[in-house]
Amino acid sequence: MLAFGSFAFLAPWALLGLLALPVIWWLLRLTPPAPTRVTFPPFRLLLGLVTREESSSKTPPWLIILRLAIAALLVLAAAGPLINQAAQWQGSGPLVLAVDNGWSAAKGWPTRQRLLIQLTDQAARDGRPVTIVTTAAPP
């Protein structure tokens, strides 16, 4: 995990996709020429036999910038950004969580589950094994 203060990336290797932005910019500049309207009378077909070189029209700069920004945002999204992921605990050993799962804990059970998921996700990101100990007997 790569961290810059309170901003971190789960997959920092995905940021290498930003190196492809100049290639994308170059490809976006190459646009095919706009189609031209020609009436269909048969003699018109014979007049158009002379070939002429057509250069591609230029894409507006704002459209290129918009497309590059979208590509950059996709690369950043693929890197898995995390904001305000400061360490909630210290240490590097296994994480042991004791959970009250008795009938008296039923009122706040969804909140308790969300907290357990957050803690186990953080431990997984840190590469720490997790053990969950319950207080009630199994059913």
HURA-V588736 format. One record per pair of residues at least 12 apart in sequence whose ideal C-beta (glycine too) atoms are under 7 Angstrom apart, sorted by the first residue. I is the first residue (numbers start at 1). J is the second residue. Records with the same first field share a line. If there is no record, write none. Layout:
I=J, J
This chain:
1=125
6=83, 84, 86
7=81, 83
8=82, 85
9=79, 80, 81
10=80, 82, 125
11=78, 79, 80
12=79
14=75, 78, 79
15=75, 79
17=75, 78
18=72, 75
21=68, 71, 72
24=68, 71
25=64, 68
28=59, 64, 67
29=59, 64
30=56
31=56, 57, 59
32=56
33=54, 56, 57
34=57
88=122
92=128
94=128, 129, 131
95=123, 128, 130
96=131, 133
97=116, 119, 130, 132, 133
98=133, 135
99=112, 116, 132, 134, 135
100=135
101=134, 135, 136
102=135, 136
